[in-house]
Amino acid sequence: MVSKVLAGRLRAVLDDVISPSQSAFVPGCLISDNIIVAYEITHFLLNKIEGDLDYAALKLDMSKAYDRVEWNFLEQMMKRLGFDDQWIRLIMECVSTVSYQIKVNGDLY
């Protein structure tokens, strides 16, 4: 529940702290959209009829946001961006202490 409240409040400042090119954080966009872009560009270049040049450069991020984040980096970045120490503590508590429970026949494991 705490993470939902924090995420809702964080939504108001996301445009200021996340680059527009980070498609994983853009509402309505998926990381898999990058795969489609890469396929379409490759298809175009392979089937190009006119012109002599066949060059293209793409920088696509295919990994999920949590795949590579180091919690210390996240904490230091939030400090640099000017987030309050109490806010940072709450965020770090949410992202670094995740645990799961499974309910089987009414019992939590």
URZI-V763314 format. One line per field, one symbol per residue. phi: phi as a letter, one per 40 degrees, with the letter a starting at -180 (. if undefined). burial: + if it has 16 or more other ideal C-beta (glycine too) atoms within 10 Angstrom, else -. A space follows every 10 residues. Layout:
phi=???
burial=???
This chain:
phi=.ccccccccc dcbdccbbcc ccccbcdgbb ccdccccccc ccdcccbcbc gccbbabbbb ccccdccbcc cccdcccccc cgccdccdcc cccccbbcbb bbcbfgbcb
burial=-----+---- ---------- --++------ +--+------ ---------- ---------- ---------- ----+--+-- --+----+-+ +--------- ---------
